[in-house]
């Protein structure tokens, strides 16, 4: 079964959902439903788009079910990869903060020891 990639077509003709819905005389929510795969793209709407935007061929906007699954899987892989990269970066940041906190604590202890051994040191270093 093929589906129609209305979102890509809309982006290619540089229109918002609202603008497209107004030009086609349908509700914006219907455009959203089609783009999100909740409603099928009616053939009559494809014909109307071809007529309004003077498009002879819209065959490149048809997606087979296999292509759609591949696109969805690629999107999920990107999301998973991004989340994993974020987690790694977060762990590195936590380790860096812990390391810096320890170094600061060490420096404060050294300063305190120096103050105790040398009464001439000023309180502020």
C-alpha positions, 0 to 999 in steps of 0.5 A, a space after each residue: 500500500 502506498 501513502 502520499 507524503 503530503 508534508 514533503 510536498 507542502 515543504 517543497 512548495 513552501 507552505 504552512 499547513 494553515 496556508 495549504 488548508 486555506 488554498 485547498 478549502 479543507 481544515 488544517 487539522 485534516 492536513 495534520 491528520 494526513 501528514 501524521 498517517 492518521 487519515 489517508 490522502 484522498 485522490 481528489 485532494 491529489 488532483 486538486 493539488 496538481 491543478 492548483 500548483 500546476 504539477 504534472 507529476 507527483 509520483 515522487 511523493 508516493 511512499 511504499 510501506 517499506 520506504 515508510 518503515 525505513 524512514 521511521 526506523 531511521 528516525 528512531 535510530 537517530 533519536 536513540 543515537 542522540 539520546 545515547 550521545 547525550 547520556 555519554 556527554 552527561 556522564 563526562 560532565 558529571 565526572 568533570 564536575 566531580 574532578 573539579 570539585 575535588 581539585 577545589 577542595 584540595 586547593 582549599 585544604 592546602 591554603 588552610 595548611 599554609 595559613 596555619 603554618 605561616 601566620 603572616 599569610 593574609 586571609 584572602 589568597 
